[in-house]
Amino acid sequence: MEQGQTNKTQRLQQWFDEHPRWDHASYGEFMHVGANQTIFRIALQEQEIGPATRVLDTACAVGGNARWMASLYGCQVSGNDIDEEALSVARDLAEIENIADLCTFVKAPVDDLPFDDDTFDMVITTDLFDPPEVSRVLKPGGSFIAISLVEDPKITPLQLSADWGLDLESSLDVTDLAFAFNRAKEAEARLLHDSDMIGARELISIMNESIAPYTRGGRHYIMRLRKP
C-alpha cells in the first residue's frame, strides 16, 4: 500500500462497507465496548510501558488497541487474529499512521499462538482469548489486561484468576457503561433501519447479540492480572 494513497478514514470505511456486521461498524475502529482510548487508559494505570515493552493484542481484529499503544508509547506490538482481511486492514493502518516498524500482525487462533514461551511483557484483549496460551507467552511478572464480558453472573474475576493461574491485581465492573453503550447502539440501529441504511436482520442481531447477555445478568469487567 503506497503511503498517502488512502487515508485512515477511507481505509476503515472500506472495511466497514465490505463487512457490514453489527460488531464492526456498530463499535468503530476499536471493535468492542470499552476498547477505546478512554477506558483502555484505566486498564493501563500504573503500568510501566516504553519502547522496550513487548505487547500482544490477542484476537486483535483491525488492531485498534495495538496501534494505539504503539503510537502512544513507542512499544513493540504484535497482534493475532484468524481473519486475514482484518489483519490486512491493521497492517495498512499501521503504515498510514507511520508505525509499521512497531507493529506485527499475524494470522493465528487464540489457542495456538505462534510465539515462544515468555515472550511478552503484556498481553491485552477485548475479545476471545485462551488463558493457557496467554500464560505461556507472558514473561514471569508480565501483565494480562482483559476487558471482557462474563456471561455467568456467579463467576467473579477472583475465580477466573484462580482458574487461569494468574494473580488478580485489580478488577473494575463496567457493566453499567457497557449496557448503556449497547442501548445507545440499539437506538442508533433503529434510526439506521428506519432510514433504510441497515436491514431488519442486522437490527435484530444488534438487539439480540449486544443487549441480551446483560439482560441475562452478564457482567463486564476490566481485569488486570499478573503472571507469577
C-alpha positions as MATLAB code, in Angstrom:
seq = 'MEQGQTNKTQRLQQWFDEHPRWDHASYGEFMHVGANQTIFRIALQEQEIGPATRVLDTACAVGGNARWMASLYGCQVSGNDIDEEALSVARDLAEIENIADLCTFVKAPVDDLPFDDDTFDMVITTDLFDPPEVSRVLKPGGSFIAISLVEDPKITPLQLSADWGLDLESSLDVTDLAFAFNRAKEAEARLLHDSDMIGARELISIMNESIAPYTRGGRHYIMRLRKP';
ca = [
       0.000    0.000    0.000;
       1.568    3.312   -1.063;
       1.780    5.956    1.624;
      -0.746    8.733    1.034;
      -2.837    6.713   -1.403;
      -5.621    6.106    1.119;
      -6.136    7.843    4.437;
      -7.212    6.186    7.678;
     -10.865    7.167    7.475;
     -11.143    5.876    3.908;
      -9.462    2.550    4.747;
     -11.702    1.960    7.751;
     -14.838    2.889    5.824;
     -13.861    0.451    3.092;
     -13.597   -2.271    5.742;
     -16.983   -1.404    7.256;
     -18.641   -1.325    3.827;
     -17.219   -4.715    2.910;
     -18.058   -6.294    6.284;
     -21.467   -4.964    7.400;
     -21.624   -6.871   10.683;
     -23.217   -5.473   13.812;
     -19.970   -5.761   15.780;
     -17.946   -3.859   13.186;
     -19.466   -0.504   12.287;
     -21.515   -0.601   15.489;
     -18.363   -0.111   17.511;
     -15.941    1.507   15.097;
     -12.198    1.016   14.932;
     -11.789   -0.473   18.394;
     -14.479   -3.096   17.751;
     -15.777   -3.660   21.283;
     -17.318   -1.690   24.118;
     -14.680   -0.389   26.478;
     -11.938   -0.942   23.916;
     -11.248    2.716   23.365;
      -8.601    5.160   24.490;
     -10.516    6.486   27.496;
     -11.444    3.144   29.030;
      -8.216    1.470   27.995;
      -6.215    4.098   29.860;
      -7.939    2.937   33.051;
      -6.716   -0.586   32.403;
      -3.166    0.650   31.804;
      -2.881    2.672   35.012;
       0.338    2.044   36.949;
       1.800    0.029   34.070;
       5.356    0.821   33.006;
       5.273    0.919   29.209;
       8.026    2.156   26.920;
       9.999    1.342   23.764;
      11.408   -1.849   25.310;
       7.948   -3.209   26.226;
       6.646   -6.086   24.105;
       2.854   -6.266   23.860;
       0.477   -8.820   22.330;
      -3.071   -7.873   21.349;
      -4.757  -11.258   21.007;
      -7.874  -11.502   18.807;
      -6.880   -8.046   17.633;
      -9.207   -7.657   14.586;
      -8.072   -4.414   12.875;
      -5.582   -3.791   15.670;
      -7.060   -0.653   17.195;
      -5.611   -1.101   20.672;
      -2.293   -2.446   19.405;
      -1.751    0.514   17.084;
      -2.899    2.970   19.747;
      -0.329    1.618   22.200;
       2.452    1.648   19.605;
       1.641    5.256   18.721;
       1.380    6.444   22.324;
       4.206    4.541   23.989;
       6.525    3.599   21.117;
       6.376   -0.049   22.233;
       6.694   -3.101   20.027;
       3.264   -4.667   19.499;
       2.107   -7.891   17.919;
      -1.461   -8.838   17.086;
      -3.076  -12.118   16.136;
      -6.447  -12.923   14.633;
      -7.961  -15.591   12.384;
      -9.385  -13.002    9.975;
      -6.735  -12.238    7.373;
      -8.812   -9.421    5.889;
      -8.953   -7.686    9.268;
      -5.204   -8.143    9.643;
      -4.671   -6.605    6.216;
      -6.567   -3.537    7.421;
      -4.425   -3.461   10.580;
      -1.224   -3.514    8.522;
      -2.475   -0.802    6.176;
      -3.482    1.425    9.069;
      -0.106    0.914   10.746;
       1.543    2.137    7.532;
      -0.783    5.132    7.300;
      -0.007    6.007   10.919;
       3.762    5.609   10.343;
       4.118    2.891   12.979;
       4.564   -0.150   10.721;
       8.050   -0.683   12.169;
       6.468   -1.179   15.615;
       3.596   -3.484   14.571;
       3.462   -7.132   13.537;
       0.099   -8.720   12.718;
      -0.109  -12.475   12.166;
      -2.888  -14.900   11.307;
      -3.287  -17.336   14.191;
      -6.042  -18.625   16.504;
      -6.003  -17.623   20.149;
      -5.379  -21.215   21.263;
      -2.271  -21.713   19.089;
      -0.177  -18.565   19.265;
       2.943  -18.567   17.042;
       5.193  -17.100   19.730;
       7.804  -18.569   22.050;
       7.261  -19.047   25.766;
       7.875  -15.974   27.947;
       7.886  -13.548   25.005;
       5.650  -10.649   26.066;
       5.665   -8.165   28.903;
       1.938   -7.607   28.420;
      -0.999   -9.329   26.727;
      -4.181   -7.360   26.096;
      -7.575   -8.370   24.767;
     -11.144   -7.177   24.434;
     -12.331  -10.340   22.740;
     -11.663  -14.072   22.766;
      -8.569  -15.490   24.388;
      -7.115  -18.775   25.610;
      -5.833  -18.489   29.203;
      -3.168  -21.246   28.920;
      -1.731  -19.612   25.798;
      -1.813  -16.167   27.385;
       0.096  -17.508   30.378;
       2.560  -19.377   28.176;
       3.628  -16.374   26.092;
       3.716  -13.962   29.061;
       7.017  -13.401   30.797;
       7.058  -14.108   34.539;
       5.755  -10.952   36.159;
       4.029   -9.942   32.930;
       0.571   -8.349   32.860;
      -2.620   -9.645   31.266;
      -5.245   -6.969   30.720;
      -8.684   -8.184   29.663;
     -11.794   -6.104   29.064;
     -14.365   -8.866   28.877;
     -17.982   -9.816   29.240;
     -18.557  -12.621   31.748;
     -21.981  -14.016   30.906;
     -22.412  -16.107   34.086;
     -23.129  -13.587   36.892;
     -21.995  -16.103   39.525;
     -18.411  -16.122   38.210;
     -16.154  -13.463   39.723;
     -12.822  -12.066   38.495;
     -11.151  -13.670   41.532;
     -12.477  -17.081   40.497;
     -11.316  -16.530   36.941;
      -7.825  -15.528   38.020;
      -7.534  -18.668   40.157;
      -8.718  -20.844   37.274;
      -6.191  -19.212   34.955;
      -3.281  -19.477   37.382;
      -2.764  -15.701   37.386;
      -2.754  -13.193   40.223;
      -5.614  -10.668   40.147;
      -4.247   -7.166   40.712;
      -7.451   -5.242   40.114;
     -10.906   -5.529   38.602;
     -13.467   -2.902   37.713;
     -17.103   -3.655   36.953;
     -18.104   -1.552   33.925;
     -21.413   -3.302   33.274;
     -23.478   -0.123   33.588;
     -21.285    1.569   30.985;
     -21.413   -1.427   28.659;
     -25.170   -1.799   28.941;
     -25.797    1.908   28.380;
     -23.445    1.896   25.408;
     -25.222   -1.044   23.828;
     -28.632    0.511   24.477;
     -27.432    3.631   22.662;
     -26.204    1.486   19.789;
     -29.593   -0.238   19.671;
     -31.317    3.163   19.397;
     -28.828    4.178   16.710;
     -29.526    0.952   14.811;
     -33.265    1.619   14.893;
     -32.648    5.031   13.322;
     -30.463    3.472   10.651;
     -33.110    0.848    9.961;
     -35.851    3.469    9.714;
     -33.623    5.335    7.239;
     -33.138    2.164    5.143;
     -29.404    2.115    5.843;
     -29.390   -1.320    7.502;
     -31.708   -4.277    7.126;
     -34.011   -5.912    9.640;
     -31.629   -8.834   10.126;
     -28.765   -6.571   11.198;
     -31.087   -4.653   13.535;
     -32.209   -7.896   15.178;
     -28.590   -9.046   15.516;
     -27.655   -5.827   17.273;
     -30.600   -6.167   19.653;
     -30.088   -9.858   20.394;
     -26.320  -10.158   20.484;
     -25.336   -6.892   22.131;
     -28.155   -6.454   24.675;
     -29.214   -9.980   25.595;
     -26.098  -11.017   27.609;
     -26.647   -8.118   30.014;
     -30.361   -8.752   30.435;
     -29.412  -12.304   31.455;
     -27.152  -10.975   34.181;
     -23.814  -10.838   32.397;
     -21.133   -8.578   33.875;
     -18.469   -6.606   32.008;
     -15.091   -6.267   33.725;
     -11.765   -4.575   33.254;
      -9.317   -7.069   34.773;
      -5.612   -6.609   35.347;
      -3.774   -9.815   36.184;
      -0.132  -10.787   36.552;
       1.781  -13.988   35.851;
       3.550  -15.199   38.998;
];
